[in-house]
Amino acid sequence: MKIKVTKEKCSGCGLCEIICSLSHLGIVDKNKSAVRIIMDELGDSIHTPKVCLQCKKMKCLEEDLAIEPSLDIERERKKFIWESTKRAELCPFDGCFLYENRVYHCDLCGGDPQCIKVCTQGALTLTE
């Protein structure tokens, strides 16, 4: 399961960022969200939501796997917050976000992604 992004449909409303931090942490803080909207106010006004692509071979974990080969990838995939800040830098798709020495990573809300429910424009959809 993955979240598919159709950036042309994104209005930049930020509801996805809000619901992510609210549903996971009980606070509204876009900096502590695992989905971010890259705003393009001056260009073509196409806003781009960024979220983990749920790669099969998670590049963001490669360095940790080299150090700890027994690292459970599936367990790490299901975590919303990672303490290893290097993981944000290693993601080639800019799909996880560093804030205050923590990395915010999409855990698909345990199989029921809340961002999709609040995306009224249909910019975020669920795919297999």
Helices and strands as residue ranges (DSSP letters): E 2-5, G 7-9, H 15-25, G 30-32, E 35-38, E 48-51, G 59-61, H 62-67, H 73-77, E 81-82, H 86-90, E 97-99, E 102-104, G 108-111, H 114-118, E 124-127
